[in-house]
Amino acid sequence: MTKHKPKHIDNPQYTESLQIAKRVFYENYRLPGLTEALYYHATYVRPNWRRWKTKLTKIGLHIFYKEREA
């Protein structure tokens, strides 16, 4: 069986995303402003639960939320 080398992805956004993902995984890093984020969804869907959460920010095609304070 021949092992295939993964294709190189030459995309700055992919590279940045991969670096952030590694920091999150290995260093418990959190993006500033998203430390309280527990939920997210893509902009092209509208889940009902979003009405009971507090919107934090939108990054690209994703909207991030935290629990609503009582």
Long-range contacts (C-beta under 8 A, 24 or more apart in sequence): 33-57, 34-64, 36-66, 36-67, 37-64, 37-65, 37-66, 38-65, 38-66, 38-67, 39-64, 39-65, 39-66, 40-64, 40-65
